[in-house]
């Protein structure tokens, strides 16, 4: 088993996808998840959520361009055990009692 971002990277490499495209799509999906939560938690309509995502597109593209330009050694030094820490947090979250969106 691998952390989700690592598995995604391995799959993208096997498909010969451009790293910048993969990073952009990953970030867009993450942003879409956050906007979707905001649409439910905040008085924010779906159209407003889509507008926010649209406005984030140039920033997401810029972050992806900058991310793929970083040397792999620098990424490893900067992130360290971030993927492991994220996995631990996800495992803890998975077992918590659901408190939101109960019907």
Legacy VTK file of the C-alpha trace (Angstrom):
# vtk DataFile Version 3.0
C-alpha trace
ASCII
DATASET POLYDATA
POINTS 103 float
0.000 0.000 0.000
1.099 3.525 -0.762
-0.030 7.007 0.198
-2.586 8.310 -2.310
-0.318 10.969 -3.889
2.439 8.389 -4.412
0.038 5.871 -5.974
-1.334 8.615 -8.206
2.177 9.587 -9.324
3.070 5.988 -10.083
-0.108 5.520 -12.123
0.486 8.764 -14.005
4.054 7.718 -14.798
2.845 4.344 -16.078
0.464 6.205 -18.401
3.224 8.622 -19.488
1.173 11.621 -18.372
2.930 14.957 -18.108
3.767 15.765 -14.477
2.439 19.336 -14.769
-0.921 18.042 -16.022
-1.162 15.506 -13.197
-0.301 18.080 -10.536
-2.818 20.539 -12.005
-5.587 17.947 -12.023
-4.736 16.803 -8.494
-4.863 20.368 -7.183
-8.082 21.116 -9.074
-9.724 18.019 -7.576
-8.595 19.052 -4.091
-9.918 22.584 -4.601
-13.205 21.182 -5.928
-13.562 19.068 -2.780
-13.062 22.118 -0.569
-15.485 24.227 -2.620
-18.057 21.441 -2.490
-17.808 21.406 1.306
-18.144 25.202 1.355
-21.279 25.008 -0.797
-22.829 22.813 1.905
-21.486 24.566 5.010
-21.702 28.202 3.975
-24.563 30.013 2.316
-22.721 29.616 -0.979
-24.602 28.617 -4.097
-23.391 26.145 -6.683
-22.880 28.892 -9.256
-20.706 30.813 -6.790
-18.730 27.648 -6.085
-18.120 27.154 -9.803
-17.058 30.797 -10.132
-14.537 30.308 -7.327
-13.119 27.194 -8.983
-12.888 29.034 -12.290
-11.002 31.888 -10.656
-8.607 29.420 -9.022
-7.640 27.835 -12.357
-4.784 30.245 -13.199
-3.348 29.957 -9.686
-3.584 26.157 -9.799
-1.753 26.140 -13.142
0.977 28.389 -11.733
1.419 26.239 -8.616
1.656 23.129 -10.821
4.297 24.777 -13.035
6.336 25.763 -9.987
5.916 22.364 -8.317
7.252 20.343 -11.242
10.257 22.668 -11.528
11.495 21.724 -8.042
14.316 19.176 -7.990
13.210 15.795 -6.578
15.856 15.993 -3.834
14.489 19.354 -2.685
10.937 17.981 -2.569
11.971 15.041 -0.450
13.892 17.310 1.929
10.986 19.746 2.200
8.188 17.208 2.654
9.937 14.556 4.698
7.191 12.413 6.212
4.271 14.556 5.096
2.613 11.718 3.184
2.961 9.411 6.169
1.511 12.081 8.468
-1.397 12.663 6.094
-2.110 8.936 6.020
-2.153 8.784 9.822
-4.579 11.699 9.963
-6.801 10.053 7.339
-6.866 6.803 9.304
-7.899 8.652 12.457
-10.573 10.580 10.570
-11.920 7.362 9.070
-12.864 5.980 12.484
-14.473 9.126 13.890
-18.214 9.252 14.386
-19.924 11.160 11.621
-21.418 14.396 12.932
-22.269 16.278 9.741
-24.871 15.758 7.068
-26.928 13.347 9.124
-30.496 13.002 7.902
LINES 1 104
103 0 1 2 3 4 5 6 7 8 9 10 11 12 13 14 15 16 17 18 19 20 21 22 23 24 25 26 27 28 29 30 31 32 33 34 35 36 37 38 39 40 41 42 43 44 45 46 47 48 49 50 51 52 53 54 55 56 57 58 59 60 61 62 63 64 65 66 67 68 69 70 71 72 73 74 75 76 77 78 79 80 81 82 83 84 85 86 87 88 89 90 91 92 93 94 95 96 97 98 99 100 101 102
